[in-house]
Amino acid sequence: MKAPRLLRLGVAVALLPALPVVLSGCACTTVGYINTDPIAVKIVGSLPDGAILSACLDDGCTPAEVAIDGDGRLGIPQEQPYRSGDSINPPTIARVVVTMSDGTTLVDERLDVRTAPDNPIRSCPGPFHFED
């Protein structure tokens, strides 16, 4: 006995979500991955005495003061006041500003924040880390 046309159509529609898995040979498991690690920036050389280092994430953000560790690295936290939105989404930028106490700006740089996937299946979005 032949299945009714409506039943055959229902089976075809039910199997439709499996099509990408069959065609690609894999299924993406991580959806909506967020990395909340601080964004690392390396400061090469030393800052002049009295210099104030500020940084923020995203275009259009307002830099806030941040400290440098002993190796010349700063970690820009992914929290207010360092980011303008609720979270950052790659690709994004880090803005680093060096000013003197009198308000003179020495440096105002926008740096690309690069990411690298930690997911073995490159075609799937998922875990990633921020590159130095």
C-alpha positions as CSV (number, residue, x, y, z in Angstrom):
1,M,0.0,0.0,0.0
2,K,1.3,3.4,-0.9
3,A,1.6,6.1,1.8
4,P,-0.8,9.0,1.4
5,R,0.8,12.1,-0.2
6,L,0.4,14.2,2.9
7,L,2.2,11.6,5.0
8,R,5.1,11.5,2.6
9,L,5.3,15.3,2.6
10,G,5.3,15.3,6.4
11,V,8.2,12.8,6.6
12,A,10.2,14.9,4.0
13,V,9.7,18.0,6.1
14,A,10.6,16.2,9.3
15,L,13.9,15.0,7.7
16,L,14.8,18.4,6.3
17,P,16.8,19.7,9.4
18,A,19.1,16.7,9.0
19,L,20.1,17.7,5.5
20,P,23.0,20.0,6.5
21,V,24.5,17.2,8.7
22,V,24.3,14.7,5.8
23,L,25.8,17.2,3.3
24,S,28.6,18.5,5.5
25,G,29.3,15.3,7.5
26,C,29.2,17.1,10.8
27,A,26.9,19.0,13.1
28,C,27.7,22.2,14.9
29,T,27.2,21.7,18.6
30,T,28.2,25.1,20.1
31,V,25.8,27.9,19.3
32,G,26.0,31.3,20.9
33,Y,29.5,30.9,22.4
34,I,30.8,34.0,24.3
35,N,34.4,34.5,25.4
36,T,34.6,36.8,28.4
37,D,38.4,36.8,28.8
38,P,40.1,40.2,29.0
39,I,41.6,41.5,25.8
40,A,45.4,41.5,26.1
41,V,47.4,44.4,24.6
42,K,51.2,44.5,24.8
43,I,52.8,48.0,25.3
44,V,56.2,48.1,23.7
45,G,58.6,50.4,25.5
46,S,58.0,52.5,28.5
47,L,55.5,55.2,29.1
48,P,56.7,58.7,30.1
49,D,56.4,59.7,33.7
50,G,52.9,61.0,34.5
51,A,51.3,59.2,31.5
52,I,47.8,57.9,31.9
53,L,46.8,54.8,30.0
54,S,43.2,54.3,29.0
55,A,41.5,51.7,26.9
56,C,38.1,50.4,25.8
57,L,36.5,48.0,23.4
58,D,34.3,48.6,20.3
59,D,34.2,51.5,18.0
60,G,32.7,54.6,19.5
61,C,33.6,53.7,23.1
62,T,34.9,56.0,25.7
63,P,38.3,55.0,27.1
64,A,38.7,54.4,30.9
65,E,41.9,54.2,32.8
66,V,43.6,50.8,33.0
67,A,46.8,49.5,34.6
68,I,49.7,47.7,33.0
69,D,51.3,44.6,34.6
70,G,55.0,44.1,35.0
71,D,55.5,42.7,31.5
72,G,54.0,45.7,29.7
73,R,50.7,43.9,29.2
74,L,47.3,45.3,29.9
75,G,44.2,43.3,30.1
76,I,41.1,45.2,29.0
77,P,38.1,43.7,30.9
78,Q,35.0,43.0,28.9
79,E,32.8,44.9,31.4
80,Q,31.6,48.4,31.9
81,P,33.1,51.0,31.5
82,Y,35.5,49.4,29.0
83,R,32.9,48.3,26.5
84,S,30.0,50.3,25.1
85,G,27.5,47.4,24.6
86,D,26.4,44.4,26.5
87,S,29.1,42.2,25.1
88,I,31.7,42.3,22.3
89,N,31.3,40.3,19.1
90,P,34.3,39.5,16.9
91,P,35.5,41.2,14.9
92,T,36.0,44.2,17.1
93,I,38.6,46.8,18.0
94,A,40.5,47.8,21.1
95,R,41.1,51.5,21.5
96,V,44.2,52.4,23.5
97,V,44.9,56.1,24.5
98,V,47.9,57.5,26.3
99,T,47.5,61.0,27.7
100,M,49.6,63.2,30.0
101,S,48.2,64.6,33.2
102,D,47.8,68.0,31.5
103,G,45.4,66.4,28.9
104,T,47.8,66.2,26.0
105,T,47.2,63.0,23.9
106,L,50.3,61.1,23.0
107,V,48.7,58.0,21.4
108,D,45.2,57.2,20.3
109,E,45.3,53.9,18.5
110,R,42.5,51.5,17.3
111,L,43.8,47.9,17.2
112,D,42.0,45.0,15.6
113,V,41.2,42.3,18.1
114,R,42.0,39.0,16.4
115,T,40.4,35.7,17.2
116,A,41.4,32.1,16.5
117,P,38.9,29.2,16.6
118,D,39.3,26.5,19.2
119,N,36.7,24.4,17.4
120,P,38.2,21.4,15.4
121,I,35.3,21.8,12.8
122,R,36.3,25.1,11.1
123,S,32.9,25.4,9.3
124,C,31.1,25.7,12.7
125,P,31.0,28.7,14.9
126,G,32.0,28.0,18.4
127,P,34.8,28.3,21.0
128,F,37.5,30.7,20.1
129,H,40.3,32.6,21.9
130,F,41.7,36.1,21.5
131,E,45.1,36.2,19.8
132,D,48.0,38.3,21.3
